[in-house]
């Protein structure tokens, strides 16, 4: 296990030499031990275990704090399927099961979850099961298909909310905890690390989920974990678990979570406007921009997003962007590739003026653009 391995490594120089120096030769040869020798080895083991137990207390504390804010969701999604008839001819009830987490925003309480868990269900058909055994129903539901984000307004006495972290500060190798209801086993806890960031262009069951920027984790995630929180060691939600890469349908150590910063941009828009708004720049990008094309332009490697077309009467046209330009940076954000630029633009506030650092004719130039509302173009 990665956490144990790390802790053992950290304490190795304190304990290993001492333990080897005092262990009897019999244990190293695999021979029989006397009662006195066994007692001494158990004493050493307890001393070593205390070091790990003190570190493991962090995980236990996180679980105690975050557990009451995690919910198990059962949604009647019969409406999103073709009619299924039983022998008697009556429709068969179809339920989706998943997880969610309670948060507080502007003095009101909401449950965050993945859209695919509740898609097609009406509020009265969504059962939110709390850790104390109570069952509540959402008062209102908002969804955004392109990001798989769903938010539900709830109210009940003594609800416990989870604090939100900053997913922009997450680094590869950070320890994380996933909490949810895999296979209906409520409030299951697993842990691991952040394996990668910025996973985009995944082939998901719902092709409409186009805006992707997933955190990847090896914390065990299985069906039923969807919508549950991915939590850091400070007990803060840094992602919402969404999907897995699996050939068997179960955990194979590759799970994905929507970063909480991205999730909350959409969630706040849904709550405030009733829908998610998307900014628009008006460029078509080269998805095959590779090392050879970068070298032709004089770039040391593929970087940024290469423009292959500028839409007429668009913010990009007004900013004097041209075909062949390579957009290297948007405001303070270095652009990794075309899909990264798509995300950066889409999650920019509509009407905001942005600064583009552009590579053109082997020179760097700076352009200003005011992004529009994508729904109007």
C-alpha positions as CSV (number, residue, x, y, z in Angstrom):
1,X,0.0,0.0,0.0
2,X,1.5,3.3,-1.0
3,X,0.9,5.2,2.3
4,X,2.4,2.4,4.4
5,X,5.3,2.1,2.0
6,X,6.0,5.8,2.3
7,X,5.8,5.9,6.1
8,X,8.0,2.8,6.4
9,X,10.6,4.5,4.2
10,X,10.5,7.7,6.3
11,X,11.1,5.8,9.5
12,X,13.6,3.2,8.1
13,X,16.7,5.0,9.1
14,X,15.4,5.3,12.7
15,X,14.3,1.7,13.2
16,X,15.8,-0.7,10.7
17,X,19.4,-0.6,11.8
18,X,18.4,-0.9,15.5
19,X,16.0,-3.7,14.8
20,X,18.6,-5.7,12.8
21,X,21.2,-5.2,15.5
22,X,19.0,-6.6,18.2
23,X,17.1,-9.4,16.4
24,X,18.4,-12.8,17.3
25,X,20.2,-14.8,14.7
26,X,17.5,-17.5,14.9
27,X,14.8,-15.3,13.4
28,X,17.1,-14.4,10.5
29,X,17.8,-18.0,9.8
30,X,14.1,-18.9,10.3
31,X,14.9,-21.1,13.2
32,X,12.8,-21.6,16.4
33,X,12.6,-18.8,18.9
34,X,12.6,-18.9,22.7
35,X,9.7,-17.3,24.6
36,X,12.1,-14.5,25.7
37,X,13.1,-13.9,22.1
38,X,9.5,-13.8,20.9
39,X,8.6,-11.3,23.7
40,X,11.5,-9.0,22.8
41,X,10.5,-9.1,19.1
42,X,6.9,-8.3,19.9
43,X,8.2,-5.4,22.0
44,X,10.1,-4.1,19.1
45,X,7.1,-4.6,16.7
46,X,4.8,-2.6,19.0
47,X,7.3,0.2,19.1
48,X,7.6,0.3,15.3
49,X,3.8,0.0,14.9
50,X,3.2,3.0,17.1
51,X,5.0,5.2,14.6
52,X,2.7,4.1,11.8
53,X,-0.4,4.3,14.0
54,X,0.3,7.9,14.8
55,X,0.5,8.7,11.1
56,X,-2.6,6.6,10.3
57,X,-4.6,8.7,12.8
58,X,-4.7,11.4,10.1
59,X,-6.7,9.1,7.8
60,X,-9.0,8.1,10.6
61,X,-9.6,11.7,11.5
62,X,-10.4,12.6,7.9
63,X,-12.9,9.8,7.7
64,X,-14.7,10.7,10.9
65,X,-15.1,14.3,9.7
66,X,-16.0,13.7,6.1
67,X,-18.2,10.6,6.6
68,X,-21.4,12.4,7.9
69,X,-21.4,14.7,4.8
70,X,-21.4,11.8,2.3
71,X,-24.8,10.5,1.1
72,X,-26.0,7.5,-0.8
73,X,-28.3,8.3,-3.7
74,X,-31.0,6.1,-5.3
75,X,-32.7,7.6,-8.4
76,X,-35.7,6.3,-10.3
77,X,-34.4,6.8,-13.9
78,X,-37.1,4.8,-15.7
79,X,-37.9,7.8,-17.9
80,X,-34.5,7.9,-19.6
81,X,-34.8,4.3,-20.8
82,X,-37.0,2.7,-23.4
83,X,-40.1,1.1,-21.8
84,X,-39.4,-2.2,-20.2
85,X,-42.4,-4.4,-19.6
86,X,-42.7,-7.3,-17.2
87,X,-44.9,-10.4,-17.8
88,X,-48.0,-8.6,-16.7
89,X,-47.3,-5.7,-19.0
90,X,-46.5,-3.1,-16.3
91,X,-43.4,-0.9,-16.6
92,X,-40.3,-2.1,-14.7
93,X,-38.8,0.4,-12.3
94,X,-35.2,1.2,-13.1
95,X,-33.0,2.8,-10.4
96,X,-29.5,4.3,-10.6
97,X,-27.4,4.2,-7.5
98,X,-24.5,6.5,-6.6
99,X,-23.1,8.9,-4.0
100,X,-23.0,12.6,-3.2
101,X,-21.6,15.1,-0.8
102,X,-23.3,17.8,1.2
103,X,-21.8,21.3,1.0
104,X,-22.9,24.8,2.1
105,X,-22.9,27.7,-0.3
106,X,-24.0,31.2,0.5
107,X,-25.9,30.0,3.6
108,X,-27.8,27.3,1.7
109,X,-27.3,23.5,1.6
110,X,-26.7,21.5,-1.5
111,X,-25.7,18.0,-2.5
112,X,-23.1,17.6,-5.3
113,X,-23.1,14.5,-7.4
114,X,-22.5,13.2,-10.9
115,X,-25.3,14.0,-13.4
116,X,-25.4,10.5,-14.8
117,X,-26.5,9.2,-11.4
118,X,-29.7,11.2,-11.4
119,X,-30.3,12.0,-15.1
120,X,-33.9,11.4,-16.1
121,X,-35.2,11.4,-12.5
122,X,-37.6,13.9,-11.1
123,X,-36.9,15.3,-7.6
124,X,-39.5,13.1,-6.0
125,X,-37.8,10.1,-7.5
126,X,-34.4,10.9,-6.0
127,X,-33.8,9.4,-2.5
128,X,-30.9,10.9,-0.6
129,X,-29.9,8.6,2.3
130,X,-27.9,10.2,5.1
131,X,-25.3,8.5,7.3
132,X,-27.7,8.6,10.3
133,X,-30.4,6.6,8.5
134,X,-32.6,9.5,7.5
135,X,-33.9,9.8,4.0
136,X,-34.5,13.2,2.3
137,X,-35.5,14.4,-1.2
138,X,-34.1,17.3,-3.1
139,X,-36.2,20.5,-3.4
140,X,-34.7,21.4,-6.7
141,X,-32.2,19.8,-9.2
142,X,-29.8,21.3,-11.7
143,X,-27.8,19.4,-14.3
144,X,-25.1,20.1,-16.9
145,X,-24.5,17.3,-19.3
146,X,-21.3,18.5,-20.9
147,X,-19.5,18.3,-17.6
148,X,-21.5,15.6,-15.8
149,X,-22.3,18.0,-13.0
150,X,-25.4,17.9,-10.9
151,X,-26.5,20.0,-7.9
152,X,-29.5,19.4,-5.6
153,X,-30.9,21.9,-3.1
154,X,-31.8,20.2,0.2
155,X,-32.9,21.1,3.6
156,X,-33.2,19.1,6.9
157,X,-32.2,19.6,10.5
158,X,-28.5,19.1,11.5
159,X,-27.1,18.4,8.1
160,X,-23.3,18.2,8.1
161,X,-21.4,19.8,5.2
162,X,-17.9,19.2,3.8
163,X,-15.4,21.9,3.2
164,X,-14.1,22.5,-0.3
165,X,-10.4,22.5,-1.2
166,X,-8.5,24.0,-4.0
167,X,-8.0,21.5,-6.8
168,X,-5.6,23.9,-8.6
169,X,-3.1,23.2,-5.8
170,X,-3.4,19.4,-6.2
171,X,-0.1,17.7,-7.2
172,X,0.6,14.3,-8.6
173,X,1.5,12.0,-5.7
174,X,-0.8,13.7,-3.2
175,X,-2.6,11.3,-0.9
176,X,-6.4,11.2,-1.4
177,X,-9.4,9.4,0.1
178,X,-12.5,8.3,-1.9
179,X,-15.8,7.9,0.0
180,X,-19.0,6.5,-1.5
181,X,-21.2,3.5,-2.0
182,X,-19.5,1.0,-4.3
183,X,-21.9,-1.7,-5.3
184,X,-24.4,-0.3,-2.8
185,X,-22.0,-0.7,0.2
186,X,-22.6,2.7,1.7
187,X,-19.8,4.8,3.3
188,X,-17.0,2.7,2.0
189,X,-13.6,4.4,2.3
190,X,-10.5,3.8,0.1
191,X,-7.3,5.7,-0.3
192,X,-4.5,6.2,-2.8
193,X,-2.7,9.0,-4.6
194,X,-3.3,11.4,-7.4
195,X,-1.9,9.5,-10.3
196,X,-2.2,12.2,-13.0
197,X,-3.9,15.5,-13.8
198,X,-5.5,17.0,-16.8
199,X,-6.9,13.8,-18.3
200,X,-9.0,14.8,-21.4
201,X,-10.5,13.3,-24.4
202,X,-11.6,10.1,-22.5
203,X,-14.1,7.9,-24.4
204,X,-17.0,7.8,-21.9
205,X,-20.4,6.1,-22.1
206,X,-22.0,9.5,-22.6
207,X,-20.3,11.3,-25.6
208,X,-21.9,14.5,-24.5
209,X,-19.4,14.9,-21.7
210,X,-17.0,17.0,-23.8
211,X,-15.5,19.3,-21.2
212,X,-13.0,17.1,-19.5
213,X,-10.1,17.9,-17.2
214,X,-10.1,14.9,-14.8
215,X,-7.9,14.1,-11.9
216,X,-6.8,10.5,-12.1
217,X,-6.4,8.4,-8.9
218,X,-5.6,4.8,-7.9
219,X,-7.9,5.1,-4.9
220,X,-10.3,2.2,-5.5
221,X,-13.5,3.5,-7.3
222,X,-16.2,1.1,-8.3
223,X,-19.8,1.4,-9.6
224,X,-21.8,3.3,-7.0
225,X,-18.8,5.6,-6.1
226,X,-20.0,8.1,-8.8
227,X,-20.8,11.4,-7.3
228,X,-18.9,10.8,-4.1
229,X,-16.1,13.0,-2.9
230,X,-12.4,12.7,-3.4
231,X,-10.8,14.2,-0.3
232,X,-7.3,15.4,0.6
233,X,-5.6,14.8,4.0
234,X,-7.0,18.1,5.3
235,X,-10.5,16.7,5.0
236,X,-11.3,19.0,2.0
237,X,-13.2,17.9,-1.1
238,X,-10.9,18.3,-4.1
239,X,-12.9,16.3,-6.7
240,X,-16.1,14.5,-7.4
241,X,-15.6,10.9,-8.5
242,X,-17.1,10.3,-11.9
243,X,-15.9,7.2,-13.8
244,X,-13.3,4.4,-14.1
245,X,-11.2,2.9,-16.8
246,X,-11.9,-0.8,-16.6
247,X,-12.1,-3.9,-18.8
248,X,-13.9,-5.8,-16.1
249,X,-16.4,-3.2,-14.8
250,X,-14.6,-3.1,-11.5
251,X,-11.7,-1.2,-10.0
252,X,-8.4,-1.6,-11.8
253,X,-6.6,1.3,-10.2
254,X,-7.6,4.0,-12.7
255,X,-10.4,6.3,-11.5
256,X,-11.3,9.8,-12.5
257,X,-12.7,12.7,-10.7
258,X,-13.9,16.2,-11.8
259,X,-11.7,18.8,-10.1
260,X,-13.8,20.6,-7.5
261,X,-12.8,24.1,-8.8
262,X,-14.2,23.2,-12.3
263,X,-17.2,21.5,-10.7
264,X,-18.1,24.6,-8.6
265,X,-17.8,27.0,-11.6
266,X,-20.6,25.0,-13.2
267,X,-22.5,24.5,-10.0
268,X,-22.6,28.2,-9.1
269,X,-23.8,29.0,-12.7
270,X,-26.6,26.4,-12.4
271,X,-27.8,27.7,-9.1
272,X,-27.6,31.4,-10.1
273,X,-28.8,31.2,-13.7
274,X,-30.5,27.9,-13.9
275,X,-28.1,26.8,-16.6
276,X,-24.4,26.7,-17.3
277,X,-23.0,29.4,-19.5
278,X,-20.1,28.9,-21.9
279,X,-17.8,31.5,-23.3
280,X,-17.0,31.6,-27.0
281,X,-13.8,32.7,-28.8
282,X,-14.5,31.5,-32.3
283,X,-11.5,29.4,-33.5
284,X,-11.1,26.0,-35.0
285,X,-8.0,24.2,-33.6
286,X,-5.5,21.7,-35.0
287,X,-6.1,18.5,-33.0
288,X,-3.1,16.9,-34.9
289,X,-0.5,19.5,-33.9
290,X,2.6,17.4,-33.4
291,X,6.3,17.7,-33.1
292,X,6.9,17.9,-36.8
293,X,4.4,20.8,-37.3
294,X,5.9,22.5,-34.2
295,X,9.4,22.3,-35.7
296,X,8.2,23.8,-39.0
297,X,6.9,26.8,-37.1
298,X,10.2,27.1,-35.1
299,X,8.8,25.8,-31.8
300,X,11.0,23.4,-29.8
301,X,8.1,21.0,-29.1
302,X,4.3,20.8,-29.5
303,X,2.9,23.5,-27.1
304,X,-0.2,25.6,-27.1
305,X,-3.1,25.3,-29.6
306,X,-2.7,26.0,-33.3
307,X,-5.5,27.9,-35.0
308,X,-6.6,26.5,-38.4
309,X,-9.7,28.7,-38.8
310,X,-11.2,31.9,-37.4
311,X,-14.9,32.3,-37.5
312,X,-16.3,35.5,-39.1
313,X,-17.7,38.1,-36.7
314,X,-16.4,36.3,-33.7
315,X,-14.4,37.5,-30.7
316,X,-11.3,35.9,-32.3
317,X,-11.8,37.8,-35.5
318,X,-12.2,41.1,-33.6
319,X,-9.0,40.3,-31.7
320,X,-7.2,39.9,-35.1
321,X,-6.3,36.2,-34.5
322,X,-5.2,34.5,-37.8
323,X,-5.0,31.1,-39.3
324,X,-1.6,29.5,-38.3
325,X,-1.3,31.4,-35.0
326,X,-0.4,29.3,-32.0
327,X,-2.0,30.4,-28.7
328,X,0.5,29.7,-26.0
329,X,-1.2,31.3,-23.0
330,X,-4.6,32.6,-21.9
331,X,-4.2,35.2,-19.2
332,X,-1.9,33.5,-16.6
333,X,-2.6,30.0,-17.9
334,X,-0.1,28.3,-20.2
335,X,-2.0,26.4,-22.8
336,X,-1.1,22.7,-23.0
337,X,-2.9,21.7,-26.1
338,X,-6.2,22.2,-28.1
339,X,-8.5,20.5,-25.6
340,X,-6.9,22.5,-22.7
341,X,-7.7,25.8,-24.6
342,X,-11.2,24.7,-25.2
343,X,-11.6,24.2,-21.4
344,X,-10.0,27.5,-20.5
345,X,-12.3,29.4,-22.9
346,X,-15.5,27.6,-21.9
347,X,-14.9,28.3,-18.2
348,X,-14.1,31.9,-18.7
349,X,-16.8,34.4,-17.6
350,X,-18.8,35.5,-20.5
351,X,-18.0,39.1,-21.5
352,X,-14.5,39.0,-19.9
353,X,-11.6,40.5,-21.7
354,X,-8.8,37.9,-21.9
355,X,-5.1,38.3,-22.8
356,X,-3.7,35.9,-25.4
357,X,0.0,35.2,-25.8
358,X,0.3,34.2,-29.5
359,X,3.2,32.8,-31.5
360,X,3.1,34.1,-35.0
361,X,5.8,34.1,-37.7
362,X,8.4,33.1,-35.2
363,X,7.6,36.0,-32.9
364,X,5.5,36.4,-29.7
365,X,2.7,38.9,-29.8
366,X,0.0,39.8,-27.3
367,X,-3.7,40.1,-28.3
368,X,-6.8,41.1,-26.3
369,X,-10.2,39.4,-26.9
370,X,-13.6,39.8,-25.2
371,X,-15.2,36.3,-25.1
372,X,-18.9,36.1,-26.1
373,X,-21.8,33.8,-25.0
374,X,-21.5,30.6,-27.0
375,X,-25.3,30.1,-27.1
376,X,-25.5,33.3,-29.2
377,X,-23.0,32.1,-31.9
